[in-house]
Amino acid sequence: MENNNSKQILLSILGVLVLIIAVIGVSFAAFSYTGIGSKTNSITTGTISMSYSEVTSGILLEDALPISDSQGMALSGTNNVFDFTVKADINGSGTTTINYTITALKEVDSTLPDNAIKVYLTNTDNSSEAEVLEPTVVSNLTKTTGNEASLVPSGEFLLASETVSSTNTNTSVTHNYRLRMWVDQDFSDLNASGSYRLRVNVYGAAAAQ
């Protein structure tokens, strides 16, 4: 009898350990982000060039659990956020104005629907972050039409439209951004799982003078 009780206690302890390991594994999965792709956007229009500072141009979310907006907005650190820089090199005299658009393009291998994912874009030029795009479900984002001043193609998700100007000769204007992405806590399909990939694109053009 004592031997059987010992076996039951041992099995109970093993069961608890397996449960703890499973919970820890799920917790890590809720924050699994990876940069994707290569630096593809280096756009030149006349004397204006725009490029990424990141070596990747997108963000991947895999097997993540739904979280609240407050949790998503607080994500930080490697593999939790996507930081990138937009740089405009202005050459020539007189006032030059550049219109540029930041977009996101869903990768074809994504398995989660657009209404499951929220994105949040901030500007990090200063020590504190400034909101550029409030937490928004991807399916609610405006899609580009192809008629934007920045000459962006149609059909991409619009994250931000910006303008920079300079009256100096041979100058550079740089802005830093941070993109966060998470599974919306209001997404109702609890059986859905998989991945979601967004590629960030930047398009720029000189405004007519």
Order of alpha helices (4+ residues) and beta strands (2+ residues): alpha-beta-beta-beta-beta-alpha-beta-beta-beta-beta-beta-beta-beta
